[in-house]
Amino acid sequence: MWLIAKINKKEKKLLHQDLKKKLGENIDVYAPKILIEKFIKNNFNKKIEIDLLGDYIFYFHKSFKNKNVLNSIKYCRGLKYFLSGFETTQKDINNFINFCKKSENKKGFLSYNFFQLNINKNYKILSGPFIGQIVKILSMQKNKIDFMLGNIKTSVYKERTLFKPA
């Protein structure tokens, strides 16, 4: 059963160690990430890993069905709390995790396919030379996206640019 936990990022390793001590080595952890290339001085210089869900992380273990087990791990170092209702939403959690895993590239980061873009909608650019700009997507081709940036029509490669709804 999947559990959704809000964690303290600084104590993430301690939390994983505590959970392994209490539950054993067969605990699965999943936290979807994106890799953003920061554009500095006309070059893609810095790569930054961003947790898609912020402080939230998924844990899977068979014994999460047992309330006593949940009570025993409730006060682990690094754990803020569990999201309630995870028992009834297992199908949705599984669907989301499978969708994320299908959208991952070879390095384990979510690719541009994860974000479903629509033509004639506004998006904020998260990576590339136009980072932070709000654009309107005009068309999408196999390897590039055409958009309007103010009054200027331009395009970028899909693999190098991430968008989020504005």
PyMOL commands that set and color helices and strands:
alter all, ss='L'
color gray80, all
select helices_A, chain A and resi 9-23+62-65+67-73+90-102+112-114+158-160
alter helices_A, ss='H'
color red, helices_A
select strands_A, chain A and resi 2-7+28-30+33-40+43-51+56-60+79-82+122-125+134-140+144-149+152-157+163-165
alter strands_A, ss='S'
color yellow, strands_A
deselect
rebuild
show_as cartoon
